[in-house]
Amino acid sequence: MLGQTNGITANAIAPGYVNTEMVAAMPKEALDKIIERVPMRRLAEVHEIARAALFLAAEEAGFMTGVVLPINGGLRLY
């Protein structure tokens, strides 16, 4: 717990499928099946993941530590 006494927090982002070139290169049938399993029926956008990272780096998240933030549209990937 040395980090906590020095103001260091440790958090993580656990993204689901994100609309990137790599994901777009997947066969359409496979991508459609993935999207069908996501309750929000879409992929995450890069800016949505970036905003979560900005939040975790901001003072507003200063009392958060040990958190894994799932950003997956409701799809659990484990």
mmJSON file of the N, C-alpha and C atoms, coordinates in Angstrom:
{"data_MODEL":{"atom_site":{
"group_PDB":["ATOM","ATOM","ATOM","ATOM","ATOM","ATOM","ATOM","ATOM","ATOM","ATOM","ATOM","ATOM","ATOM","ATOM","ATOM","ATOM","ATOM","ATOM","ATOM","ATOM","ATOM","ATOM","ATOM","ATOM","ATOM","ATOM","ATOM","ATOM","ATOM","ATOM","ATOM","ATOM","ATOM","ATOM","ATOM","ATOM","ATOM","ATOM","ATOM","ATOM","ATOM","ATOM","ATOM","ATOM","ATOM","ATOM","ATOM","ATOM","ATOM","ATOM","ATOM","ATOM","ATOM","ATOM","ATOM","ATOM","ATOM","ATOM","ATOM","ATOM","ATOM","ATOM","ATOM","ATOM","ATOM","ATOM","ATOM","ATOM","ATOM","ATOM","ATOM","ATOM","ATOM","ATOM","ATOM","ATOM","ATOM","ATOM","ATOM","ATOM","ATOM","ATOM","ATOM","ATOM","ATOM","ATOM","ATOM","ATOM","ATOM","ATOM","ATOM","ATOM","ATOM","ATOM","ATOM","ATOM","ATOM","ATOM","ATOM","ATOM","ATOM","ATOM","ATOM","ATOM","ATOM","ATOM","ATOM","ATOM","ATOM","ATOM","ATOM","ATOM","ATOM","ATOM","ATOM","ATOM","ATOM","ATOM","ATOM","ATOM","ATOM","ATOM","ATOM","ATOM","ATOM","ATOM","ATOM","ATOM","ATOM","ATOM","ATOM","ATOM","ATOM","ATOM","ATOM","ATOM","ATOM","ATOM","ATOM","ATOM","ATOM","ATOM","ATOM","ATOM","ATOM","ATOM","ATOM","ATOM","ATOM","ATOM","ATOM","ATOM","ATOM","ATOM","ATOM","ATOM","ATOM","ATOM","ATOM","ATOM","ATOM","ATOM","ATOM","ATOM","ATOM","ATOM","ATOM","ATOM","ATOM","ATOM","ATOM","ATOM","ATOM","ATOM","ATOM","ATOM","ATOM","ATOM","ATOM","ATOM","ATOM","ATOM","ATOM","ATOM","ATOM","ATOM","ATOM","ATOM","ATOM","ATOM","ATOM","ATOM","ATOM","ATOM","ATOM","ATOM","ATOM","ATOM","ATOM","ATOM","ATOM","ATOM","ATOM","ATOM","ATOM","ATOM","ATOM","ATOM","ATOM","ATOM","ATOM","ATOM","ATOM","ATOM","ATOM","ATOM","ATOM","ATOM","ATOM","ATOM","ATOM","ATOM","ATOM","ATOM","ATOM","ATOM","ATOM","ATOM","ATOM","ATOM","ATOM","ATOM","ATOM","ATOM"],
"id":[1,2,3,4,5,6,7,8,9,10,11,12,13,14,15,16,17,18,19,20,21,22,23,24,25,26,27,28,29,30,31,32,33,34,35,36,37,38,39,40,41,42,43,44,45,46,47,48,49,50,51,52,53,54,55,56,57,58,59,60,61,62,63,64,65,66,67,68,69,70,71,72,73,74,75,76,77,78,79,80,81,82,83,84,85,86,87,88,89,90,91,92,93,94,95,96,97,98,99,100,101,102,103,104,105,106,107,108,109,110,111,112,113,114,115,116,117,118,119,120,121,122,123,124,125,126,127,128,129,130,131,132,133,134,135,136,137,138,139,140,141,142,143,144,145,146,147,148,149,150,151,152,153,154,155,156,157,158,159,160,161,162,163,164,165,166,167,168,169,170,171,172,173,174,175,176,177,178,179,180,181,182,183,184,185,186,187,188,189,190,191,192,193,194,195,196,197,198,199,200,201,202,203,204,205,206,207,208,209,210,211,212,213,214,215,216,217,218,219,220,221,222,223,224,225,226,227,228,229,230,231,232,233,234],
"type_symbol":["N","C","C","N","C","C","N","C","C","N","C","C","N","C","C","N","C","C","N","C","C","N","C","C","N","C","C","N","C","C","N","C","C","N","C","C","N","C","C","N","C","C","N","C","C","N","C","C","N","C","C","N","C","C","N","C","C","N","C","C","N","C","C","N","C","C","N","C","C","N","C","C","N","C","C","N","C","C","N","C","C","N","C","C","N","C","C","N","C","C","N","C","C","N","C","C","N","C","C","N","C","C","N","C","C","N","C","C","N","C","C","N","C","C","N","C","C","N","C","C","N","C","C","N","C","C","N","C","C","N","C","C","N","C","C","N","C","C","N","C","C","N","C","C","N","C","C","N","C","C","N","C","C","N","C","C","N","C","C","N","C","C","N","C","C","N","C","C","N","C","C","N","C","C","N","C","C","N","C","C","N","C","C","N","C","C","N","C","C","N","C","C","N","C","C","N","C","C","N","C","C","N","C","C","N","C","C","N","C","C","N","C","C","N","C","C","N","C","C","N","C","C","N","C","C","N","C","C","N","C","C","N","C","C"],
"label_atom_id":["N","CA","C","N","CA","C","N","CA","C","N","CA","C","N","CA","C","N","CA","C","N","CA","C","N","CA","C","N","CA","C","N","CA","C","N","CA","C","N","CA","C","N","CA","C","N","CA","C","N","CA","C","N","CA","C","N","CA","C","N","CA","C","N","CA","C","N","CA","C","N","CA","C","N","CA","C","N","CA","C","N","CA","C","N","CA","C","N","CA","C","N","CA","C","N","CA","C","N","CA","C","N","CA","C","N","CA","C","N","CA","C","N","CA","C","N","CA","C","N","CA","C","N","CA","C","N","CA","C","N","CA","C","N","CA","C","N","CA","C","N","CA","C","N","CA","C","N","CA","C","N","CA","C","N","CA","C","N","CA","C","N","CA","C","N","CA","C","N","CA","C","N","CA","C","N","CA","C","N","CA","C","N","CA","C","N","CA","C","N","CA","C","N","CA","C","N","CA","C","N","CA","C","N","CA","C","N","CA","C","N","CA","C","N","CA","C","N","CA","C","N","CA","C","N","CA","C","N","CA","C","N","CA","C","N","CA","C","N","CA","C","N","CA","C","N","CA","C","N","CA","C","N","CA","C","N","CA","C","N","CA","C","N","CA","C","N","CA","C","N","CA","C"],
"label_alt_id":[null,null,null,null,null,null,null,null,null,null,null,null,null,null,null,null,null,null,null,null,null,null,null,null,null,null,null,null,null,null,null,null,null,null,null,null,null,null,null,null,null,null,null,null,null,null,null,null,null,null,null,null,null,null,null,null,null,null,null,null,null,null,null,null,null,null,null,null,null,null,null,null,null,null,null,null,null,null,null,null,null,null,null,null,null,null,null,null,null,null,null,null,null,null,null,null,null,null,null,null,null,null,null,null,null,null,null,null,null,null,null,null,null,null,null,null,null,null,null,null,null,null,null,null,null,null,null,null,null,null,null,null,null,null,null,null,null,null,null,null,null,null,null,null,null,null,null,null,null,null,null,null,null,null,null,null,null,null,null,null,null,null,null,null,null,null,null,null,null,null,null,null,null,null,null,null,null,null,null,null,null,null,null,null,null,null,null,null,null,null,null,null,null,null,null,null,null,null,null,null,null,null,null,null,null,null,null,null,null,null,null,null,null,null,null,null,null,null,null,null,null,null,null,null,null,null,null,null,null,null,null,null,null,null],
"label_comp_id":["MET","MET","MET","LEU","LEU","LEU","GLY","GLY","GLY","GLN","GLN","GLN","THR","THR","THR","ASN","ASN","ASN","GLY","GLY","GLY","ILE","ILE","ILE","THR","THR","THR","ALA","ALA","ALA","ASN","ASN","ASN","ALA","ALA","ALA","ILE","ILE","ILE","ALA","ALA","ALA","PRO","PRO","PRO","GLY","GLY","GLY","TYR","TYR","TYR","VAL","VAL","VAL","ASN","ASN","ASN","THR","THR","THR","GLU","GLU","GLU","MET","MET","MET","VAL","VAL","VAL","ALA","ALA","ALA","ALA","ALA","ALA","MET","MET","MET","PRO","PRO","PRO","LYS","LYS","LYS","GLU","GLU","GLU","ALA","ALA","ALA","LEU","LEU","LEU","ASP","ASP","ASP","LYS","LYS","LYS","ILE","ILE","ILE","ILE","ILE","ILE","GLU","GLU","GLU","ARG","ARG","ARG","VAL","VAL","VAL","PRO","PRO","PRO","MET","MET","MET","ARG","ARG","ARG","ARG","ARG","ARG","LEU","LEU","LEU","ALA","ALA","ALA","GLU","GLU","GLU","VAL","VAL","VAL","HIS","HIS","HIS","GLU","GLU","GLU","ILE","ILE","ILE","ALA","ALA","ALA","ARG","ARG","ARG","ALA","ALA","ALA","ALA","ALA","ALA","LEU","LEU","LEU","PHE","PHE","PHE","LEU","LEU","LEU","ALA","ALA","ALA","ALA","ALA","ALA","GLU","GLU","GLU","GLU","GLU","GLU","ALA","ALA","ALA","GLY","GLY","GLY","PHE","PHE","PHE","MET","MET","MET","THR","THR","THR","GLY","GLY","GLY","VAL","VAL","VAL","VAL","VAL","VAL","LEU","LEU","LEU","PRO","PRO","PRO","ILE","ILE","ILE","ASN","ASN","ASN","GLY","GLY","GLY","GLY","GLY","GLY","LEU","LEU","LEU","ARG","ARG","ARG","LEU","LEU","LEU","TYR","TYR","TYR"],
"label_asym_id":["A","A","A","A","A","A","A","A","A","A","A","A","A","A","A","A","A","A","A","A","A","A","A","A","A","A","A","A","A","A","A","A","A","A","A","A","A","A","A","A","A","A","A","A","A","A","A","A","A","A","A","A","A","A","A","A","A","A","A","A","A","A","A","A","A","A","A","A","A","A","A","A","A","A","A","A","A","A","A","A","A","A","A","A","A","A","A","A","A","A","A","A","A","A","A","A","A","A","A","A","A","A","A","A","A","A","A","A","A","A","A","A","A","A","A","A","A","A","A","A","A","A","A","A","A","A","A","A","A","A","A","A","A","A","A","A","A","A","A","A","A","A","A","A","A","A","A","A","A","A","A","A","A","A","A","A","A","A","A","A","A","A","A","A","A","A","A","A","A","A","A","A","A","A","A","A","A","A","A","A","A","A","A","A","A","A","A","A","A","A","A","A","A","A","A","A","A","A","A","A","A","A","A","A","A","A","A","A","A","A","A","A","A","A","A","A","A","A","A","A","A","A","A","A","A","A","A","A","A","A","A","A","A","A"],
"label_entity_id":["1","1","1","1","1","1","1","1","1","1","1","1","1","1","1","1","1","1","1","1","1","1","1","1","1","1","1","1","1","1","1","1","1","1","1","1","1","1","1","1","1","1","1","1","1","1","1","1","1","1","1","1","1","1","1","1","1","1","1","1","1","1","1","1","1","1","1","1","1","1","1","1","1","1","1","1","1","1","1","1","1","1","1","1","1","1","1","1","1","1","1","1","1","1","1","1","1","1","1","1","1","1","1","1","1","1","1","1","1","1","1","1","1","1","1","1","1","1","1","1","1","1","1","1","1","1","1","1","1","1","1","1","1","1","1","1","1","1","1","1","1","1","1","1","1","1","1","1","1","1","1","1","1","1","1","1","1","1","1","1","1","1","1","1","1","1","1","1","1","1","1","1","1","1","1","1","1","1","1","1","1","1","1","1","1","1","1","1","1","1","1","1","1","1","1","1","1","1","1","1","1","1","1","1","1","1","1","1","1","1","1","1","1","1","1","1","1","1","1","1","1","1","1","1","1","1","1","1","1","1","1","1","1","1"],
"label_seq_id":[1,1,1,2,2,2,3,3,3,4,4,4,5,5,5,6,6,6,7,7,7,8,8,8,9,9,9,10,10,10,11,11,11,12,12,12,13,13,13,14,14,14,15,15,15,16,16,16,17,17,17,18,18,18,19,19,19,20,20,20,21,21,21,22,22,22,23,23,23,24,24,24,25,25,25,26,26,26,27,27,27,28,28,28,29,29,29,30,30,30,31,31,31,32,32,32,33,33,33,34,34,34,35,35,35,36,36,36,37,37,37,38,38,38,39,39,39,40,40,40,41,41,41,42,42,42,43,43,43,44,44,44,45,45,45,46,46,46,47,47,47,48,48,48,49,49,49,50,50,50,51,51,51,52,52,52,53,53,53,54,54,54,55,55,55,56,56,56,57,57,57,58,58,58,59,59,59,60,60,60,61,61,61,62,62,62,63,63,63,64,64,64,65,65,65,66,66,66,67,67,67,68,68,68,69,69,69,70,70,70,71,71,71,72,72,72,73,73,73,74,74,74,75,75,75,76,76,76,77,77,77,78,78,78],
"pdbx_PDB_ins_code":[null,null,null,null,null,null,null,null,null,null,null,null,null,null,null,null,null,null,null,null,null,null,null,null,null,null,null,null,null,null,null,null,null,null,null,null,null,null,null,null,null,null,null,null,null,null,null,null,null,null,null,null,null,null,null,null,null,null,null,null,null,null,null,null,null,null,null,null,null,null,null,null,null,null,null,null,null,null,null,null,null,null,null,null,null,null,null,null,null,null,null,null,null,null,null,null,null,null,null,null,null,null,null,null,null,null,null,null,null,null,null,null,null,null,null,null,null,null,null,null,null,null,null,null,null,null,null,null,null,null,null,null,null,null,null,null,null,null,null,null,null,null,null,null,null,null,null,null,null,null,null,null,null,null,null,null,null,null,null,null,null,null,null,null,null,null,null,null,null,null,null,null,null,null,null,null,null,null,null,null,null,null,null,null,null,null,null,null,null,null,null,null,null,null,null,null,null,null,null,null,null,null,null,null,null,null,null,null,null,null,null,null,null,null,null,null,null,null,null,null,null,null,null,null,null,null,null,null,null,null,null,null,null,null],
"Cartn_x":[0.805,0.0,0.852,2.109,2.976,2.493,1.939,1.466,0.376,-0.51,-1.624,-1.146,-0.119,0.375,1.092,1.46,2.111,1.164,-0.131,-1.116,-1.194,-0.704,-0.737,-1.926,-2.708,-3.821,-3.54,-4.16,-3.986,-5.361,-5.745,-7.032,-6.794,-7.796,-7.659,-8.951,-8.816,-9.966,-10.003,-11.171,-11.361,-12.343,-11.828,-12.733,-13.257,-14.444,-14.967,-14.452,-15.238,-14.843,-14.975,-13.914,-13.858,-13.79,-14.492,-14.54,-13.186,-12.303,-10.964,-10.74,-9.64,-9.314,-9.158,-8.573,-8.362,-9.702,-10.637,-11.949,-12.705,-12.588,-13.272,-12.769,-11.557,-10.994,-11.543,-12.312,-12.905,-13.955,-14.188,-15.27,-16.604,-17.421,-18.687,-19.563,-19.609,-20.443,-19.995,-18.692,-18.169,-18.473,-18.285,-18.555,-20.034,-20.892,-22.34,-22.719,-22.096,-22.38,-21.933,-20.793,-20.31,-21.286,-21.65,-22.555,-23.901,-24.354,-25.621,-25.587,-24.411,-24.267,-24.137,-23.827,-23.658,-25.037,-25.448,-26.776,-27.032,-26.007,-26.193,-26.184,-25.95,-26.005,-25.074,-23.884,-22.88,-21.516,-20.49,-19.133,-18.87,-17.889,-17.45,-16.694,-16.7,-15.902,-14.636,-13.57,-12.286,-12.426,-13.194,-13.324,-14.006,-14.831,-15.476,-14.456,-13.517,-12.456,-11.523,-11.214,-10.332,-10.934,-12.226,-12.874,-12.796,-12.914,-12.78,-11.363,-10.371,-8.981,-8.766,-9.344,-9.233,-9.87,-11.017,-11.674,-10.784,-10.227,-9.392,-8.137,-7.687,-6.507,-6.853,-8.137,-8.573,-8.702,-8.732,-8.909,-10.207,-11.235,-12.528,-12.43,-11.43,-11.235,-10.139,-9.757,-8.65,-8.841,-10.083,-10.339,-10.639,-10.494,-10.704,-9.361,-9.292,-8.11,-8.509,-7.845,-8.162,-9.401,-9.785,-11.013,-10.684,-11.456,-11.415,-12.716,-12.613,-13.774,-14.126,-15.206,-15.585,-16.318,-15.856,-16.525,-16.803,-17.935,-18.194,-19.646,-20.407,-21.789,-22.657,-22.186,-22.941,-22.465,-21.542,-20.995,-19.871,-19.986,-18.939,-17.957,-16.706,-15.657,-14.706,-15.047,-14.123,-14.375],
"Cartn_y":[-1.197,0.0,1.266,1.157,2.33,3.382,2.936,3.881,4.788,4.233,5.031,6.165,5.939,7.004,8.087,7.78,8.755,9.321,9.077,9.601,8.849,7.631,6.831,5.884,5.857,4.915,3.945,2.785,1.771,1.289,1.658,1.267,0.743,0.102,-0.457,-0.271,-0.242,-0.219,-1.573,-2.203,-3.484,-3.269,-2.89,-2.614,-3.891,-3.784,-4.848,-4.619,-4.964,-4.753,-3.276,-2.725,-1.306,-1.165,-0.185,0.07,0.615,-0.298,0.05,-0.622,-0.278,-0.911,-2.421,-2.844,-4.273,-5.016,-4.464,-5.105,-5.023,-3.9,-3.737,-4.736,-5.245,-6.214,-7.624,-7.823,-9.138,-9.443,-10.709,-11.054,-10.497,-9.984,-9.352,-10.281,-11.55,-12.503,-12.602,-12.655,-12.747,-11.474,-10.327,-9.049,-8.905,-9.324,-9.272,-10.132,-11.303,-12.176,-11.533,-10.866,-10.173,-9.074,-8.237,-7.117,-7.622,-8.742,-9.337,-9.713,-10.074,-10.468,-9.271,-8.1,-6.897,-6.291,-6.161,-5.609,-4.24,-3.408,-2.087,-2.153,-3.344,-3.621,-2.751,-2.485,-1.751,-1.972,-1.531,-1.564,-0.27,-0.296,0.941,1.779,3.068,3.971,4.327,4.603,4.905,6.048,7.078,8.232,7.851,6.813,6.386,5.761,5.019,4.44,5.553,6.482,7.597,8.442,8.693,9.49,8.791,7.481,6.739,6.884,6.826,6.998,8.399,9.391,10.766,10.893,10.259,10.304,9.678,8.507,7.826,8.633,9.473,10.304,11.632,11.946,13.237,13.208,14.389,14.513,13.869,13.888,13.313,11.829,11.163,9.733,9.515,10.556,10.485,9.531,9.204,8.291,6.875,6.65,5.318,4.621,3.397,2.582,1.109,0.322,-1.098,-1.394,-0.472,-0.613,-1.099,-2.056,-2.45,-1.952,-1.018,-0.366,-1.052,-1.852,-2.509,-1.521,-1.407,-0.565,-1.481,-2.171,-3.239,-3.308,-2.267,-2.257,-3.314,-3.852,-4.882,-6.294,-6.45,-7.77,-8.078,-9.168,-9.543,-10.472,-10.082,-10.863,-11.448,-12.61,-13.302,-14.766],
"Cartn_z":[0.0,0.0,0.0,-0.358,-0.382,-1.367,-2.487,-3.492,-2.974,-2.168,-1.662,-0.771,-0.003,0.869,0.075,-1.161,-2.033,-3.084,-2.937,-3.882,-5.193,-5.216,-6.439,-6.374,-7.436,-7.526,-8.668,-8.605,-9.647,-10.079,-11.284,-11.845,-13.255,-13.819,-15.163,-15.936,-17.241,-18.144,-18.841,-18.844,-19.518,-20.669,-21.83,-22.945,-23.581,-24.13,-24.971,-26.383,-27.359,-28.745,-29.087,-29.686,-30.022,-31.538,-32.054,-33.487,-33.957,-34.31,-34.792,-36.143,-36.792,-38.072,-37.916,-36.805,-36.582,-36.498,-35.75,-35.616,-36.941,-37.635,-38.92,-39.958,-39.784,-40.723,-40.515,-39.447,-39.19,-40.253,-40.528,-41.451,-40.936,-41.851,-41.48,-40.649,-41.002,-40.252,-38.797,-38.576,-37.208,-36.433,-37.069,-36.419,-36.087,-36.994,-36.731,-35.528,-35.395,-34.248,-32.939,-32.971,-31.772,-31.381,-32.338,-32.056,-31.55,-32.076,-31.636,-30.15,-29.644,-28.232,-27.286,-27.829,-27.004,-26.748,-25.488,-25.203,-25.833,-25.996,-26.604,-28.133,-28.681,-30.119,-30.966,-30.417,-31.183,-30.545,-31.249,-30.723,-29.966,-29.081,-28.43,-29.454,-29.253,-30.074,-29.292,-30.004,-29.371,-28.372,-28.723,-27.819,-26.502,-26.506,-25.262,-24.307,-24.851,-24.025,-23.539,-24.425,-24.061,-22.945,-23.004,-21.952,-20.6,-20.595,-19.336,-18.785,-19.666,-19.228,-18.667,-19.32,-18.816,-17.44,-17.26,-15.949,-14.881,-15.165,-14.174,-13.835,-14.765,-14.519,-13.85,-13.744,-13.206,-11.687,-11.104,-9.652,-9.179,-10.018,-9.632,-9.301,-9.824,-9.545,-8.503,-7.812,-6.874,-5.712,-5.378,-4.258,-4.745,-6.042,-6.616,-6.753,-6.3,-6.552,-6.517,-7.32,-7.393,-8.214,-9.076,-9.86,-11.272,-11.746,-13.152,-13.757,-14.687,-15.281,-16.599,-16.616,-17.866,-18.774,-19.994,-20.99,-22.169,-22.078,-23.041,-23.508,-23.272,-23.734,-23.082,-21.971,-21.262,-21.543,-22.474,-22.795,-21.824,-21.138,-20.177,-20.858,-20.824,-21.484,-20.455,-19.926,-19.035,-19.059],
"occupancy":[1.0,1.0,1.0,1.0,1.0,1.0,1.0,1.0,1.0,1.0,1.0,1.0,1.0,1.0,1.0,1.0,1.0,1.0,1.0,1.0,1.0,1.0,1.0,1.0,1.0,1.0,1.0,1.0,1.0,1.0,1.0,1.0,1.0,1.0,1.0,1.0,1.0,1.0,1.0,1.0,1.0,1.0,1.0,1.0,1.0,1.0,1.0,1.0,1.0,1.0,1.0,1.0,1.0,1.0,1.0,1.0,1.0,1.0,1.0,1.0,1.0,1.0,1.0,1.0,1.0,1.0,1.0,1.0,1.0,1.0,1.0,1.0,1.0,1.0,1.0,1.0,1.0,1.0,1.0,1.0,1.0,1.0,1.0,1.0,1.0,1.0,1.0,1.0,1.0,1.0,1.0,1.0,1.0,1.0,1.0,1.0,1.0,1.0,1.0,1.0,1.0,1.0,1.0,1.0,1.0,1.0,1.0,1.0,1.0,1.0,1.0,1.0,1.0,1.0,1.0,1.0,1.0,1.0,1.0,1.0,1.0,1.0,1.0,1.0,1.0,1.0,1.0,1.0,1.0,1.0,1.0,1.0,1.0,1.0,1.0,1.0,1.0,1.0,1.0,1.0,1.0,1.0,1.0,1.0,1.0,1.0,1.0,1.0,1.0,1.0,1.0,1.0,1.0,1.0,1.0,1.0,1.0,1.0,1.0,1.0,1.0,1.0,1.0,1.0,1.0,1.0,1.0,1.0,1.0,1.0,1.0,1.0,1.0,1.0,1.0,1.0,1.0,1.0,1.0,1.0,1.0,1.0,1.0,1.0,1.0,1.0,1.0,1.0,1.0,1.0,1.0,1.0,1.0,1.0,1.0,1.0,1.0,1.0,1.0,1.0,1.0,1.0,1.0,1.0,1.0,1.0,1.0,1.0,1.0,1.0,1.0,1.0,1.0,1.0,1.0,1.0,1.0,1.0,1.0,1.0,1.0,1.0,1.0,1.0,1.0,1.0,1.0,1.0,1.0,1.0,1.0,1.0,1.0,1.0],
"B_iso_or_equiv":[0.0,0.0,0.0,0.0,0.0,0.0,0.0,0.0,0.0,0.0,0.0,0.0,0.0,0.0,0.0,0.0,0.0,0.0,0.0,0.0,0.0,0.0,0.0,0.0,0.0,0.0,0.0,0.0,0.0,0.0,0.0,0.0,0.0,0.0,0.0,0.0,0.0,0.0,0.0,0.0,0.0,0.0,0.0,0.0,0.0,0.0,0.0,0.0,0.0,0.0,0.0,0.0,0.0,0.0,0.0,0.0,0.0,0.0,0.0,0.0,0.0,0.0,0.0,0.0,0.0,0.0,0.0,0.0,0.0,0.0,0.0,0.0,0.0,0.0,0.0,0.0,0.0,0.0,0.0,0.0,0.0,0.0,0.0,0.0,0.0,0.0,0.0,0.0,0.0,0.0,0.0,0.0,0.0,0.0,0.0,0.0,0.0,0.0,0.0,0.0,0.0,0.0,0.0,0.0,0.0,0.0,0.0,0.0,0.0,0.0,0.0,0.0,0.0,0.0,0.0,0.0,0.0,0.0,0.0,0.0,0.0,0.0,0.0,0.0,0.0,0.0,0.0,0.0,0.0,0.0,0.0,0.0,0.0,0.0,0.0,0.0,0.0,0.0,0.0,0.0,0.0,0.0,0.0,0.0,0.0,0.0,0.0,0.0,0.0,0.0,0.0,0.0,0.0,0.0,0.0,0.0,0.0,0.0,0.0,0.0,0.0,0.0,0.0,0.0,0.0,0.0,0.0,0.0,0.0,0.0,0.0,0.0,0.0,0.0,0.0,0.0,0.0,0.0,0.0,0.0,0.0,0.0,0.0,0.0,0.0,0.0,0.0,0.0,0.0,0.0,0.0,0.0,0.0,0.0,0.0,0.0,0.0,0.0,0.0,0.0,0.0,0.0,0.0,0.0,0.0,0.0,0.0,0.0,0.0,0.0,0.0,0.0,0.0,0.0,0.0,0.0,0.0,0.0,0.0,0.0,0.0,0.0,0.0,0.0,0.0,0.0,0.0,0.0,0.0,0.0,0.0,0.0,0.0,0.0],
"pdbx_formal_charge":[null,null,null,null,null,null,null,null,null,null,null,null,null,null,null,null,null,null,null,null,null,null,null,null,null,null,null,null,null,null,null,null,null,null,null,null,null,null,null,null,null,null,null,null,null,null,null,null,null,null,null,null,null,null,null,null,null,null,null,null,null,null,null,null,null,null,null,null,null,null,null,null,null,null,null,null,null,null,null,null,null,null,null,null,null,null,null,null,null,null,null,null,null,null,null,null,null,null,null,null,null,null,null,null,null,null,null,null,null,null,null,null,null,null,null,null,null,null,null,null,null,null,null,null,null,null,null,null,null,null,null,null,null,null,null,null,null,null,null,null,null,null,null,null,null,null,null,null,null,null,null,null,null,null,null,null,null,null,null,null,null,null,null,null,null,null,null,null,null,null,null,null,null,null,null,null,null,null,null,null,null,null,null,null,null,null,null,null,null,null,null,null,null,null,null,null,null,null,null,null,null,null,null,null,null,null,null,null,null,null,null,null,null,null,null,null,null,null,null,null,null,null,null,null,null,null,null,null,null,null,null,null,null,null],
"auth_seq_id":[1,1,1,2,2,2,3,3,3,4,4,4,5,5,5,6,6,6,7,7,7,8,8,8,9,9,9,10,10,10,11,11,11,12,12,12,13,13,13,14,14,14,15,15,15,16,16,16,17,17,17,18,18,18,19,19,19,20,20,20,21,21,21,22,22,22,23,23,23,24,24,24,25,25,25,26,26,26,27,27,27,28,28,28,29,29,29,30,30,30,31,31,31,32,32,32,33,33,33,34,34,34,35,35,35,36,36,36,37,37,37,38,38,38,39,39,39,40,40,40,41,41,41,42,42,42,43,43,43,44,44,44,45,45,45,46,46,46,47,47,47,48,48,48,49,49,49,50,50,50,51,51,51,52,52,52,53,53,53,54,54,54,55,55,55,56,56,56,57,57,57,58,58,58,59,59,59,60,60,60,61,61,61,62,62,62,63,63,63,64,64,64,65,65,65,66,66,66,67,67,67,68,68,68,69,69,69,70,70,70,71,71,71,72,72,72,73,73,73,74,74,74,75,75,75,76,76,76,77,77,77,78,78,78],
"auth_comp_id":["MET","MET","MET","LEU","LEU","LEU","GLY","GLY","GLY","GLN","GLN","GLN","THR","THR","THR","ASN","ASN","ASN","GLY","GLY","GLY","ILE","ILE","ILE","THR","THR","THR","ALA","ALA","ALA","ASN","ASN","ASN","ALA","ALA","ALA","ILE","ILE","ILE","ALA","ALA","ALA","PRO","PRO","PRO","GLY","GLY","GLY","TYR","TYR","TYR","VAL","VAL","VAL","ASN","ASN","ASN","THR","THR","THR","GLU","GLU","GLU","MET","MET","MET","VAL","VAL","VAL","ALA","ALA","ALA","ALA","ALA","ALA","MET","MET","MET","PRO","PRO","PRO","LYS","LYS","LYS","GLU","GLU","GLU","ALA","ALA","ALA","LEU","LEU","LEU","ASP","ASP","ASP","LYS","LYS","LYS","ILE","ILE","ILE","ILE","ILE","ILE","GLU","GLU","GLU","ARG","ARG","ARG","VAL","VAL","VAL","PRO","PRO","PRO","MET","MET","MET","ARG","ARG","ARG","ARG","ARG","ARG","LEU","LEU","LEU","ALA","ALA","ALA","GLU","GLU","GLU","VAL","VAL","VAL","HIS","HIS","HIS","GLU","GLU","GLU","ILE","ILE","ILE","ALA","ALA","ALA","ARG","ARG","ARG","ALA","ALA","ALA","ALA","ALA","ALA","LEU","LEU","LEU","PHE","PHE","PHE","LEU","LEU","LEU","ALA","ALA","ALA","ALA","ALA","ALA","GLU","GLU","GLU","GLU","GLU","GLU","ALA","ALA","ALA","GLY","GLY","GLY","PHE","PHE","PHE","MET","MET","MET","THR","THR","THR","GLY","GLY","GLY","VAL","VAL","VAL","VAL","VAL","VAL","LEU","LEU","LEU","PRO","PRO","PRO","ILE","ILE","ILE","ASN","ASN","ASN","GLY","GLY","GLY","GLY","GLY","GLY","LEU","LEU","LEU","ARG","ARG","ARG","LEU","LEU","LEU","TYR","TYR","TYR"],
"auth_asym_id":["A","A","A","A","A","A","A","A","A","A","A","A","A","A","A","A","A","A","A","A","A","A","A","A","A","A","A","A","A","A","A","A","A","A","A","A","A","A","A","A","A","A","A","A","A","A","A","A","A","A","A","A","A","A","A","A","A","A","A","A","A","A","A","A","A","A","A","A","A","A","A","A","A","A","A","A","A","A","A","A","A","A","A","A","A","A","A","A","A","A","A","A","A","A","A","A","A","A","A","A","A","A","A","A","A","A","A","A","A","A","A","A","A","A","A","A","A","A","A","A","A","A","A","A","A","A","A","A","A","A","A","A","A","A","A","A","A","A","A","A","A","A","A","A","A","A","A","A","A","A","A","A","A","A","A","A","A","A","A","A","A","A","A","A","A","A","A","A","A","A","A","A","A","A","A","A","A","A","A","A","A","A","A","A","A","A","A","A","A","A","A","A","A","A","A","A","A","A","A","A","A","A","A","A","A","A","A","A","A","A","A","A","A","A","A","A","A","A","A","A","A","A","A","A","A","A","A","A","A","A","A","A","A","A"],
"auth_atom_id":["N","CA","C","N","CA","C","N","CA","C","N","CA","C","N","CA","C","N","CA","C","N","CA","C","N","CA","C","N","CA","C","N","CA","C","N","CA","C","N","CA","C","N","CA","C","N","CA","C","N","CA","C","N","CA","C","N","CA","C","N","CA","C","N","CA","C","N","CA","C","N","CA","C","N","CA","C","N","CA","C","N","CA","C","N","CA","C","N","CA","C","N","CA","C","N","CA","C","N","CA","C","N","CA","C","N","CA","C","N","CA","C","N","CA","C","N","CA","C","N","CA","C","N","CA","C","N","CA","C","N","CA","C","N","CA","C","N","CA","C","N","CA","C","N","CA","C","N","CA","C","N","CA","C","N","CA","C","N","CA","C","N","CA","C","N","CA","C","N","CA","C","N","CA","C","N","CA","C","N","CA","C","N","CA","C","N","CA","C","N","CA","C","N","CA","C","N","CA","C","N","CA","C","N","CA","C","N","CA","C","N","CA","C","N","CA","C","N","CA","C","N","CA","C","N","CA","C","N","CA","C","N","CA","C","N","CA","C","N","CA","C","N","CA","C","N","CA","C","N","CA","C","N","CA","C","N","CA","C","N","CA","C","N","CA","C","N","CA","C","N","CA","C"],
"pdbx_PDB_model_num":[1,1,1,1,1,1,1,1,1,1,1,1,1,1,1,1,1,1,1,1,1,1,1,1,1,1,1,1,1,1,1,1,1,1,1,1,1,1,1,1,1,1,1,1,1,1,1,1,1,1,1,1,1,1,1,1,1,1,1,1,1,1,1,1,1,1,1,1,1,1,1,1,1,1,1,1,1,1,1,1,1,1,1,1,1,1,1,1,1,1,1,1,1,1,1,1,1,1,1,1,1,1,1,1,1,1,1,1,1,1,1,1,1,1,1,1,1,1,1,1,1,1,1,1,1,1,1,1,1,1,1,1,1,1,1,1,1,1,1,1,1,1,1,1,1,1,1,1,1,1,1,1,1,1,1,1,1,1,1,1,1,1,1,1,1,1,1,1,1,1,1,1,1,1,1,1,1,1,1,1,1,1,1,1,1,1,1,1,1,1,1,1,1,1,1,1,1,1,1,1,1,1,1,1,1,1,1,1,1,1,1,1,1,1,1,1,1,1,1,1,1,1,1,1,1,1,1,1,1,1,1,1,1,1]
}}}
